[in-house]
Amino acid sequence: MTVSLPELTGDYVLDPAHTRIGFVARHAMVTKVRGAFHQFEGTAHLDGADPARSTGQLVIKTESIDTGVEQRDQHLRTNDFLDAPKFPEITFRTTSVEPKSDTEYRVTGDLTIKETTRPVSIDFEYTGNAVDPYGNLRVGLEGSVTISRKDFGVTWNAALEGGGVLVGDKVVLEFDISAIKQA
């Protein structure tokens, strides 16, 4: 059973078991490396009657980065990239929500990586809602945004013999969200 948008109004928390916070970056100019963060917390207030009044925040633990290659993950946790010991969190806090259609929303907010904060706009698609077998109302959202890692002080690189660099500047952040309405 699904409910109408106005009935969705309320406070939500991300379900980490059914949410993916991922990324994609170009490697050696020829392929892509995909990964995810496995430790994060997020909350949102959804206003189904007036989506522009919705808010949200996300805190990601940088040490939880996972590309499936432990040696690469250890390097990504160093000062060359995220410097997880010094900057243990990446944060995002909404500043506005703009409905683009009945199922598409542009969420703008402040993204902070390594103490550098910049505004970003993420286009999300509302994928639906359902009551799960435990009686929880869930909503689904999918979105992505491309950022420049250099804009956030993540500048390490290595030149390739034939030209180009080892790590591309553009990083796609991916969000597949399942959020549970709180009582």
FIKE-748470 format. One line per 5 residues: number of its first residue (from 1); their letters; for each residue y, x, z of N, C-alpha, C, CB. Coordinates in Angstrom, 2 decimals, m for minus. Glycine has a CB too. Example, Ala and Ser with C-alpha at 12.3 -4.5 7.8 and 13.67 -1.06 7.14 Angstrom:
# residues 2
1> AS> m5.69:13.19:7.80:m4.50:12.30:7.80:m3.30:13.20:7.80:m4.47:11.31:9.05; m2.25:12.85:7.08:m1.06:13.67:7.14:0.03:12.90:7.87:m0.60:14.08:5.72
This chain:
# residues 183
1> MTVSL> m1.18:0.84:0.00:0.00:0.00:0.00:1.24:0.88:0.00:0.00:m0.95:1.21; 2.18:0.58:m0.85:3.44:1.31:m0.87:4.54:0.39:m0.38:3.75:1.84:m2.30; 5.64:1.02:0.03:6.78:0.26:0.53:7.98:0.53:m0.37:7.11:0.63:2.01; 8.99:m0.33:m0.31:10.18:m0.18:m1.13:11.08:0.92:m0.57:10.94:m1.51:m1.22; 11.98:1.41:m1.41:12.87:2.49:m0.99:13.64:2.17:0.29:13.85:2.80:m2.10
6> PELTG> 14.25:1.00:0.45:14.96:0.74:1.71:14.05:0.83:2.94:15.61:m0.62:1.67; 12.77:0.47:2.79:11.83:0.55:3.91:11.46:1.98:4.28:10.58:m0.23:3.58; 11.80:2.94:3.42:11.50:4.34:3.70:12.49:4.97:4.67:11.49:5.13:2.40; 13.60:4.31:4.93:14.63:4.87:5.80:14.04:5.27:7.13:15.77:3.87:6.00; 14.33:6.50:7.52:13.84:7.01:8.80:13.77:8.52:8.83:12.49:6.44:9.11
11> DYVLD> 13.21:9.05:9.92:13.07:10.48:10.11:11.66:10.92:9.75:13.41:10.87:11.57; 11.56:12.08:9.10:10.30:12.59:8.59:10.11:14.05:9.00:10.24:12.45:7.07; 8.85:14.47:9.07:8.50:15.88:9.23:7.55:16.25:8.10:7.86:16.17:10.64; 7.66:17.51:7.65:6.74:17.99:6.62:5.35:18.13:7.21:7.23:19.32:6.03; 4.36:17.77:6.42:2.96:17.97:6.80:2.52:19.29:6.19:2.05:16.77:6.30
16> PAHTR> 2.44:20.37:7.00:2.13:21.69:6.43:0.76:21.77:5.77:2.21:22.73:7.51; m0.16:20.91:6.16:m1.50:20.93:5.55:m1.49:20.36:4.13:m2.48:20.16:6.41; m0.45:19.60:3.79:m0.38:18.96:2.48:0.93:19.24:1.75:m0.57:17.47:2.63; 1.62:20.28:2.18:2.87:20.70:1.56:2.72:22.13:1.09:4.08:20.55:2.55; 3.27:22.44:m0.07:3.26:23.82:m0.57:4.68:24.26:m0.84:2.40:23.94:m1.86
21> IGFVA> 5.05:25.40:m0.26:6.33:26.05:m0.54:5.97:27.33:m1.30:7.17:26.35:0.80; 6.18:27.33:m2.60:5.71:28.43:m3.43:6.82:29.11:m4.21:4.67:27.95:m4.37; 6.42:30.15:m4.94:7.37:30.88:m5.77:6.63:31.52:m6.94:8.11:31.95:m4.95; 7.39:31.82:m7.98:6.88:32.50:m9.16:7.91:33.54:m9.55:6.58:31.49:m10.34; 7.45:34.79:m9.79:8.34:35.86:m10.22:7.68:36.64:m11.36:8.69:36.81:m9.03
26> RHAMV> 8.49:37.13:m12.26:8.00:37.93:m13.39:7.61:39.32:m12.90:9.08:38.02:m14.52; 6.45:39.81:m13.37:5.96:41.14:m13.00:5.75:41.98:m14.25:4.64:41.04:m12.19; 6.30:43.20:m14.24:6.14:44.16:m15.33:6.57:43.60:m16.69:4.70:44.62:m15.40; 7.46:42.64:m16.67:8.04:42.04:m17.87:7.04:41.24:m18.70:8.64:43.12:m18.71; 5.76:41.16:m18.28:4.77:40.54:m19.14:3.99:39.39:m18.50:3.81:41.56:m19.60
31> TKVRG> 3.98:39.29:m17.19:3.18:38.26:m16.55:3.94:37.71:m15.34:1.80:38.83:m16.12; 3.34:36.74:m14.68:3.97:36.14:m13.51:3.08:36.31:m12.30:4.25:34.66:m13.76; 3.72:36.56:m11.16:3.03:36.57:m9.87:3.40:35.28:m9.17:3.42:37.84:m9.01; 2.39:34.60:m8.65:2.61:33.35:m7.92:2.23:33.56:m6.47:1.79:32.18:m8.55; 2.94:32.89:m5.60:2.63:32.99:m4.19:3.16:31.80:m3.43:3.19:34.27:m3.61
36> AFHQF> 2.98:31.84:m2.13:3.43:30.74:m1.27:3.71:31.28:0.12:2.37:29.61:m1.21; 4.42:30.48:0.87:4.64:30.71:2.29:3.78:29.70:3.04:6.18:30.59:2.69; 3.01:30.18:4.01:2.08:29.29:4.70:2.58:28.80:6.05:0.79:29.98:4.88; 3.67:29.38:6.57:4.21:28.92:7.84:5.65:28.45:7.62:4.15:30.06:8.93; 5.88:27.18:7.90:7.21:26.59:7.73:7.27:25.30:8.52:7.53:26.34:6.23
41> EGTAH> 8.49:24.88:8.77:8.75:23.58:9.41:9.90:22.92:8.66:9.09:23.74:10.94; 9.79:21.63:8.49:10.86:20.91:7.82:11.00:19.52:8.37:10.62:20.87:6.33; 12.24:19.06:8.41:12.53:17.69:8.82:13.51:17.09:7.82:13.10:17.65:10.27; 13.52:15.77:7.78:14.45:15.07:6.90:14.76:13.71:7.47:13.88:14.94:5.47; 15.95:13.25:7.16:16.30:11.85:7.40:16.50:11.25:6.02:17.59:11.68:8.32
46> LDGAD> 15.65:10.30:5.65:15.76:9.63:4.37:16.47:8.30:4.56:14.38:9.43:3.72; 17.41:8.04:3.69:18.09:6.76:3.69:17.75:6.08:2.37:19.66:6.92:3.87; 16.78:5.18:2.41:16.30:4.51:1.21:17.32:3.61:0.56:15.09:3.72:1.52; 18.22:3.01:1.36:19.24:2.13:0.81:20.38:2.93:0.19:19.78:1.22:1.90; 20.67:4.10:0.74:21.76:4.94:0.24:21.29:6.40:0.28:23.08:4.75:1.09
51> PARST> 20.51:6.82:m0.74:19.93:8.16:m0.73:20.95:9.30:m0.55:19.20:8.38:m2.01; 22.20:9.08:m0.92:23.22:10.12:m0.75:23.45:10.44:0.73:24.54:9.67:m1.39; 23.02:9.56:1.62:23.18:9.81:3.07:21.97:10.50:3.67:23.44:8.49:3.80; 21.01:10.89:2.84:19.82:11.59:3.32:20.16:13.05:3.64:18.69:11.51:2.28; 19.40:13.63:4.56:19.60:15.03:4.95:18.23:15.69:5.13:20.45:15.13:6.26
56> GQLVI> 18.23:17.01:5.15:16.99:17.73:5.39:17.24:19.17:5.74:16.10:17.64:4.18; 16.25:19.78:6.36:16.31:21.20:6.67:14.90:21.76:6.64:16.97:21.44:8.05; 14.82:23.04:6.26:13.56:23.73:6.11:13.70:25.13:6.69:13.11:23.78:4.63; 12.72:25.56:7.48:12.67:26.92:8.02:11.33:27.51:7.61:12.86:26.94:9.60; 11.39:28.63:6.89:10.19:29.31:6.39:10.05:30.63:7.13:10.27:29.53:4.85
61> KTESI> 8.85:30.94:7.59:8.56:32.22:8.23:8.26:33.24:7.13:7.35:32.11:9.25; 9.11:34.28:7.00:8.95:35.24:5.92:7.64:36.01:6.01:10.11:36.21:5.91; 7.16:36.24:7.21:5.91:37.00:7.37:4.71:36.27:6.78:5.65:37.29:8.84; 4.85:34.97:6.50:3.72:34.19:6.00:3.58:34.24:4.48:3.87:32.76:6.44; 4.34:35.12:3.82:4.25:35.23:2.37:2.84:35.64:1.96:5.29:36.25:1.84
66> DTGVE> 2.35:35.02:0.88:0.98:35.27:0.45:0.89:35.16:m1.06:m0.01:34.29:1.12; 0.55:36.28:m1.71:0.35:36.28:m3.16:m1.11:36.47:m3.52:1.20:37.37:m3.81; m1.95:36.59:m2.50:m3.36:36.81:m2.74:m3.75:38.27:m2.83:m3.76:36.12:m3.99; m2.75:39.17:m2.71:m3.00:40.61:m2.74:m2.33:41.20:m1.50:m2.46:41.28:m4.08; m3.12:41.58:m0.50:m2.57:42.01:0.78:m1.62:43.19:0.66:m3.69:42.37:1.73
71> QRDQH> m1.93:44.17:m0.18:m1.04:45.32:m0.33:0.33:44.88:m0.86:m1.67:46.37:m1.29; 0.34:43.99:m1.82:1.62:43.48:m2.35:2.34:42.67:m1.28:1.38:42.60:m3.62; 1.60:41.84:m0.54:2.23:41.03:0.52:2.88:41.91:1.57:1.19:40.10:1.18; 2.21:43.01:1.94:2.78:43.94:2.92:4.08:44.53:2.38:1.78:45.07:3.26; 4.10:44.88:1.08:5.32:45.42:0.48:6.44:44.37:0.48:5.05:45.90:m0.95
76> LRTND> 6.10:43.12:0.17:7.11:42.06:0.15:7.71:41.81:1.54:6.49:40.76:m0.39; 6.97:42.14:2.60:7.47:41.96:3.97:8.38:43.09:4.41:6.30:41.84:4.94; 8.45:44.19:3.64:9.27:45.35:4.03:10.72:45.14:3.63:8.72:46.63:3.38; 11.55:46.12:4.01:12.97:46.10:3.69:13.22:46.11:2.18:13.67:47.28:4.33; 12.25:46.58:1.38:12.43:46.54:m0.07:12.64:45.12:m0.58:11.23:47.17:m0.78
81> FLDAP> 12.05:44.15:0.13:12.16:42.75:m0.29:12.70:41.88:0.83:10.79:42.23:m0.76; 11.85:41.23:1.62:12.30:40.23:2.59:12.63:40.80:3.97:11.25:39.18:2.75; 12.17:42.00:4.29:12.41:42.62:5.60:12.08:41.63:6.73:13.88:43.10:5.72; 10.84:41.19:6.74:10.38:40.16:7.69:10.64:40.51:9.15:8.90:39.92:7.50; 10.48:41.77:9.59:10.76:42.05:11.00:12.23:41.79:11.38:10.41:43.50:11.32
86> KFPEI> 13.14:42.12:10.49:14.57:41.94:10.78:15.06:40.52:10.46:15.39:42.95:9.97; 14.48:39.92:9.42:14.90:38.58:8.98:13.66:37.69:8.94:15.60:38.63:7.58; 13.25:37.17:10.08:11.98:36.44:10.16:11.98:35.05:9.52:11.58:36.30:11.58; 13.16:34.57:9.12:13.21:33.21:8.58:14.07:33.12:7.33:13.74:32.25:9.63; 13.65:32.25:6.44:14.45:31.78:5.31:14.78:30.33:5.64:13.69:31.92:3.91
91> TFRTT> 16.03:29.92:5.48:16.40:28.55:5.82:17.08:27.84:4.65:17.32:28.53:7.05; 16.95:26.53:4.67:17.65:25.67:3.71:18.13:24.45:4.48:16.73:25.27:2.50; 19.42:24.11:4.33:19.99:22.93:4.97:20.80:22.16:3.93:20.89:23.32:6.20; 20.50:20.87:3.79:21.18:20.07:2.77:22.65:19.90:3.09:20.52:18.71:2.65; 23.43:19.84:2.02:24.85:19.50:2.13:25.16:18.22:1.36:25.72:20.66:1.61
96> SVEPK> 24.28:17.88:0.38:24.46:16.61:m0.33:23.17:16.24:m1.05:25.64:16.71:m1.34; 23.03:14.93:m1.30:21.92:14.40:m2.08:22.53:13.48:m3.12:20.86:13.65:m1.17; 22.22:13.74:m4.38:22.78:12.95:m5.48:21.64:12.28:m6.25:23.63:13.85:m6.43; 21.57:10.96:m6.20:20.56:10.26:m7.00:20.85:10.45:m8.49:20.52:8.75:m6.65; 19.82:10.84:m9.25:19.95:10.99:m10.70:19.32:9.80:m11.42:19.30:12.32:m11.17
101> SDTEY> 18.32:9.19:m10.78:17.65:7.99:m11.28:16.93:7.38:m10.08:16.65:8.32:m12.47; 16.08:6.38:m10.33:15.33:5.77:m9.23:14.31:6.72:m8.61:14.63:4.52:m9.72; 13.93:7.76:m9.35:12.91:8.68:m8.84:13.33:10.14:m8.86:11.65:8.52:m9.64; 14.56:10.43:m9.28:15.02:11.82:m9.37:16.29:12.01:m8.55:15.28:12.21:m10.85; 16.31:13.13:m7.81:17.42:13.41:m6.91:17.79:14.88:m7.00:17.07:13.03:m5.46
106> RVTGD> 19.07:15.17:m6.97:19.54:16.56:m6.88:19.94:16.79:m5.43:20.74:16.84:m7.88; 19.22:17.70:m4.78:19.47:18.04:m3.38:20.18:19.39:m3.36:18.14:18.07:m2.54; 21.40:19.40:m2.87:22.18:20.63:m2.78:22.24:21.04:m1.33:23.62:20.45:m3.38; 22.17:22.33:m1.10:22.23:22.82:0.26:22.46:24.31:0.32:20.96:22.48:0.99; 22.49:24.82:1.53:22.71:26.23:1.78:21.37:26.92:2.00:23.64:26.44:2.99
111> LTIKE> 21.05:27.86:1.11:19.83:28.66:1.22:20.21:30.01:1.81:19.12:28.82:m0.17; 19.53:30.41:2.88:19.81:31.69:3.52:18.56:32.56:3.46:20.27:31.49:4.99; 18.73:33.74:2.84:17.69:34.76:2.76:18.34:36.07:3.17:17.05:34.84:1.31; 17.77:36.77:4.13:18.29:38.06:4.61:19.78:37.96:4.98:18.09:39.14:3.53; 20.14:36.94:5.71:21.50:36.69:6.20:22.53:36.44:5.09:21.96:37.85:7.03
116> TTRPV> 22.08:36.25:3.87:22.97:35.89:2.77:22.76:34.41:2.49:22.71:36.77:1.49; 23.85:33.64:2.54:23.78:32.21:2.32:24.50:31.86:1.03:24.40:31.44:3.52; 23.82:31.10:0.19:24.40:30.65:m1.08:24.01:29.19:m1.30:23.92:31.56:m2.27; 24.88:28.44:m1.96:24.51:27.06:m2.29:23.53:27.03:m3.45:25.76:26.24:m2.63; 22.54:26.17:m3.35:21.59:25.94:m4.45:21.38:24.44:m4.59:20.23:26.68:m4.20
121> SIDFE> 21.08:24.03:m5.80:20.76:22.63:m6.09:19.35:22.55:m6.61:21.76:22.01:m7.11; 18.54:21.73:m5.94:17.13:21.59:m6.29:16.92:20.18:m6.83:16.21:21.85:m5.06; 16.36:20.09:m8.02:16.04:18.78:m8.59:14.65:18.38:m8.11:16.10:18.82:m10.16; 14.60:17.23:m7.43:13.36:16.69:m6.89:12.98:15.41:m7.61:13.48:16.44:m5.38; 11.68:15.21:m7.75:11.14:13.94:m8.22:10.42:13.28:m7.05:10.17:14.14:m9.45
126> YTGNA> 10.78:12.05:m6.78:10.09:11.25:m5.76:8.79:10.79:m6.40:10.97:10.02:m5.27; 7.65:11.21:m5.83:6.35:10.93:m6.45:5.65:9.72:m5.85:5.46:12.13:m6.33; 6.25:9.12:m4.81:5.69:7.90:m4.26:5.50:7.96:m2.76:4.39:7.61:m4.91; 4.92:6.88:m2.25:4.64:6.79:m0.82:3.34:6.04:m0.62:5.81:6.08:m0.05; 2.74:6.26:0.53:1.48:5.59:0.85:1.27:5.64:2.36:0.29:6.25:0.10
131> VDPYG> 0.52:4.68:2.85:0.08:4.71:4.24:m1.31:5.35:4.23:0.05:3.25:4.90; m1.44:6.46:4.99:m2.72:7.18:5.00:m3.73:6.48:5.92:m2.51:8.65:5.45; m4.99:6.94:5.96:m6.01:6.29:6.78:m5.71:6.27:8.28:m7.33:6.98:6.55; m4.72:7.08:8.71:m4.37:7.14:10.13:m3.15:6.27:10.45:m4.10:8.57:10.54; m2.67:5.52:9.46:m1.54:4.64:9.67:m0.18:5.30:9.48:m1.61:4.07:11.02
136> NLRVG> m0.15:6.55:9.01:1.12:7.26:8.79:1.70:6.91:7.43:0.92:8.78:8.90; 2.99:6.62:7.40:3.68:6.44:6.13:4.07:7.82:5.62:4.94:5.51:6.29; 3.63:8.14:4.41:3.91:9.43:3.79:4.75:9.22:2.54:2.59:10.17:3.44; 5.64:10.18:2.28:6.37:10.21:1.02:6.09:11.55:0.35:7.90:10.00:1.24; 6.12:11.54:m0.97:5.89:12.75:m1.74:7.10:13.09:m2.59:4.67:12.61:m2.60
141> LEGSV> 7.40:14.38:m2.65:8.49:14.89:m3.47:8.03:16.20:m4.11:9.79:15.11:m2.62; 8.45:16.43:m5.35:8.19:17.68:m6.03:9.50:18.18:m6.62:7.11:17.52:m7.14; 9.74:19.48:m6.47:10.97:20.03:m7.03:10.87:21.53:m7.21:12.14:19.70:m6.15; 11.85:22.05:m7.95:11.91:23.49:m8.15:13.34:23.89:m8.47:10.94:23.95:m9.27; 13.60:25.18:m8.25:14.90:25.75:m8.57:14.69:27.22:m8.89:15.93:25.55:m7.40
146> TISRK> 15.47:27.74:m9.82:15.43:29.16:m10.15:16.62:29.84:m9.50:15.42:29.39:m11.69; 16.35:30.91:m8.75:17.42:31.67:m8.11:17.36:33.12:m8.58:17.31:31.60:m6.56; 18.44:33.83:m8.38:18.49:35.27:m8.60:18.22:35.94:m7.26:19.88:35.73:m9.20; 17.16:36.72:m7.16:16.85:37.37:m5.89:17.96:38.35:m5.50:15.50:38.10:m5.96; 18.62:38.95:m6.50:19.71:39.89:m6.22:20.87:39.21:m5.50:20.21:40.54:m7.52
151> DFGVT> 21.08:37.92:m5.78:22.14:37.17:m5.10:21.92:37.10:m3.60:22.24:35.75:m5.66; 20.68:37.35:m3.16:20.34:37.28:m1.74:20.00:38.66:m1.16:19.16:36.33:m1.54; 20.44:39.71:m1.85:20.24:41.07:m1.34:18.83:41.60:m1.48:20.61:41.11:0.07; 18.02:40.98:m2.35:16.66:41.44:m2.59:16.70:42.19:m3.92:15.60:40.23:m2.61; 16.97:43.51:m3.85:17.33:44.26:m5.06:16.33:45.33:m5.47:18.64:44.89:m4.86
156> WNAAL> 15.30:45.61:m4.67:14.38:46.69:m5.00:13.76:46.47:m6.37:13.28:46.82:m3.94; 13.56:47.58:m7.10:12.88:47.52:m8.37:12.41:48.90:m8.76:13.80:46.93:m9.45; 11.65:48.98:m9.83:11.19:50.23:m10.39:11.25:50.12:m11.91:9.74:50.58:m9.91; 11.77:51.17:m12.55:11.86:51.18:m14.00:10.48:51.38:m14.61:12.83:52.28:m14.48; 10.26:50.72:m15.74:9.01:50.88:m16.48:9.20:51.93:m17.57:8.55:49.53:m17.08
161> EGGGV> 8.16:52.67:m17.85:8.22:53.75:m18.83:8.73:53.28:m20.19:6.84:54.37:m18.99; 8.29:52.13:m20.65:8.68:51.62:m21.96:9.96:50.80:m21.94:7.59:50.79:m22.52; 10.66:50.77:m20.81:11.86:49.98:m20.67:11.60:48.75:m19.83:12.40:49.57:m22.04; 12.64:48.24:m19.26:12.51:47.08:m18.40:12.23:47.48:m16.96:11.42:46.17:m18.90; 11.90:46.51:m16.14:11.69:46.74:m14.71:10.40:46.07:m14.24:12.87:46.21:m13.90
166> LVGDK> 9.93:46.52:m13.09:8.66:46.03:m12.55:8.76:44.57:m12.06:8.22:46.92:m11.40; 9.89:44.21:m11.42:10.04:42.88:m10.83:11.25:42.18:m11.45:10.19:42.97:m9.28; 11.04:41.00:m12.00:12.14:40.24:m12.58:13.11:39.76:m11.51:11.60:39.06:m13.37; 14.35:39.55:m11.92:15.38:39.07:m10.99:15.22:37.58:m10.68:16.76:39.33:m11.56; 14.82:36.80:m11.64:14.72:35.35:m11.46:13.43:34.99:m10.71:14.77:34.63:m12.83
171> VVLEF> 13.58:34.15:m9.70:12.45:33.66:m8.93:12.52:32.14:m8.92:12.45:34.24:m7.47; 11.43:31.50:m9.28:11.36:30.04:m9.23:10.77:29.65:m7.87:10.49:29.47:m10.41; 11.52:28.87:m7.11:11.03:28.32:m5.85:10.46:26.94:m6.14:12.16:28.26:m4.75; 9.25:26.67:m5.63:8.56:25.42:m5.91:8.28:24.67:m4.60:7.23:25.68:m6.68; 8.50:23.37:m4.64:8.31:22.54:m3.45:7.44:21.34:m3.80:9.69:22.08:m2.88
176> DISAI> 6.25:21.28:m3.20:5.38:20.11:m3.31:5.26:19.57:m1.90:3.95:20.46:m3.94; 5.93:18.47:m1.63:6.15:18.01:m0.26:5.41:16.72:0.03:7.63:17.82:m0.01; 4.75:16.71:1.18:4.22:15.50:1.78:4.87:15.42:3.15:2.64:15.51:1.86; 5.65:14.37:3.37:6.35:14.20:4.65:5.90:12.92:5.32:7.89:14.18:4.45; 5.78:12.97:6.64:5.29:11.85:7.42:6.43:11.23:8.22:4.16:12.30:8.36
181> KQA> 6.57:9.91:8.09:7.61:9.19:8.85:7.27:9.20:10.33:7.76:7.73:8.33; 8.28:9.47:11.13:8.12:9.50:12.58:8.41:8.11:13.17:9.06:10.58:13.22; 7.69:7.79:14.23:7.85:6.47:14.86:9.18:6.34:15.56:6.72:6.21:15.85
